[in-house]
Structure formats: C-alpha cells, structure tokens
Amino acid sequence: MNELAEDKVNHPSHYTSGKIEVIDFIEDQNFNYHRGNAIKYICRAGKKDKSKEVEDLEKAIWYLQREIKRLNEEERSWNHI
C-alpha cells in the first residue's frame, strides 16, 4: 500500500484534519458514547461529504439530546431515593 494513500480504516482523513485524531481526544477526555459521537459528528461535519454537513450536525444534536434525556432520567431516579 502506498504510504501516502489514505488509511480509510485506521486514520480516515475526515477525522485527522487537526493535530490529533478525534478518537484520541474523545478517549483522552473519557467521554461516554453519546458525547463522543456528538463530538465525532461535529468534527467531521462536511469533511467526509460536503453535501451532508447539515446532516452530520443534526446527528450531533441527536446524540446530545439523547445524553440530555439520559441525564434528566438519572436525576429523576436520584430524586426518588
């Protein structure tokens, strides 16, 4: 494999446009599934497919809404104890 060719499995270009890969940041910050996916979609918005930039941001919102719902449910369950 050409060393300059994009590694679409291990280092896809839509996740490696900065100094660190998105997954490294997510793991370093110990984000849970919902928060990590929101960050992933925000960071890659428009980079994988420019025509799907809004869709990527909508997916990020969807994951954030799920996380907010989870936190609200968790808070309600603690209030019942």
C-alpha positions as CSV (number, residue, x, y, z in Angstrom):
1,M,0.0,0.0,0.0
2,N,1.3,3.5,-0.8
3,E,2.3,5.2,2.4
4,L,0.8,8.5,1.2
5,A,-2.6,6.8,0.4
6,E,-5.3,7.5,2.9
7,D,-5.9,4.8,5.5
8,K,-9.7,4.7,5.4
9,V,-9.9,2.2,8.3
10,N,-7.3,3.4,10.9
11,H,-6.9,7.1,10.0
12,P,-9.6,8.4,7.7
13,S,-9.0,12.0,6.5
14,H,-12.3,13.3,7.8
15,Y,-11.1,12.5,11.4
16,T,-7.5,13.6,11.1
17,S,-7.6,17.2,9.9
18,G,-6.1,18.6,13.0
19,K,-3.1,17.9,15.2
20,I,-4.8,14.9,16.9
21,E,-7.4,12.4,15.8
22,V,-10.9,12.9,17.1
23,I,-10.9,9.4,18.7
24,D,-7.8,10.3,20.7
25,F,-9.4,13.4,22.1
26,I,-12.6,11.5,22.9
27,E,-10.7,8.8,24.7
28,D,-8.4,11.3,26.5
29,Q,-11.4,13.1,27.8
30,N,-13.1,9.9,28.7
31,F,-16.4,10.9,27.1
32,N,-19.3,8.5,27.1
33,Y,-20.9,7.1,24.0
34,H,-23.4,9.9,23.4
35,R,-20.9,12.7,24.0
36,G,-18.2,11.1,22.0
37,N,-20.5,10.6,19.0
38,A,-21.7,14.2,19.1
39,I,-18.1,15.4,19.1
40,K,-17.2,13.0,16.3
41,Y,-20.1,14.3,14.1
42,I,-19.3,17.9,14.9
43,C,-15.6,17.5,14.0
44,R,-16.3,15.7,10.8
45,A,-19.2,17.8,9.6
46,G,-18.8,18.5,5.9
47,K,-15.4,16.8,5.7
48,K,-16.5,13.3,4.8
49,D,-19.1,14.5,2.4
50,K,-19.7,18.3,2.0
51,S,-23.3,17.7,0.9
52,K,-24.0,16.0,4.3
53,E,-22.6,18.8,6.5
54,V,-26.1,19.7,8.0
55,E,-26.9,16.0,8.4
56,D,-23.7,15.5,10.4
57,L,-24.6,18.4,12.7
58,E,-28.2,17.1,13.1
59,K,-26.7,13.7,14.1
60,A,-24.6,15.5,16.7
61,I,-27.7,17.2,18.0
62,W,-29.5,13.8,18.2
63,Y,-26.7,12.4,20.3
64,L,-26.7,15.4,22.6
65,Q,-30.5,15.2,23.0
66,R,-30.1,11.5,24.0
67,E,-27.4,12.5,26.5
68,I,-29.6,15.2,28.0
69,K,-32.5,12.7,28.2
70,R,-30.2,10.2,30.0
71,L,-29.0,12.8,32.5
72,N,-32.6,14.0,33.2
73,E,-33.8,10.4,33.8
74,E,-30.8,9.8,36.0
75,E,-31.5,12.9,38.0
76,R,-35.2,11.9,38.4
77,S,-34.2,8.5,39.6
78,W,-31.9,10.0,42.2
79,N,-34.6,12.3,43.4
80,H,-36.9,9.3,44.1
81,I,-34.4,7.8,46.5
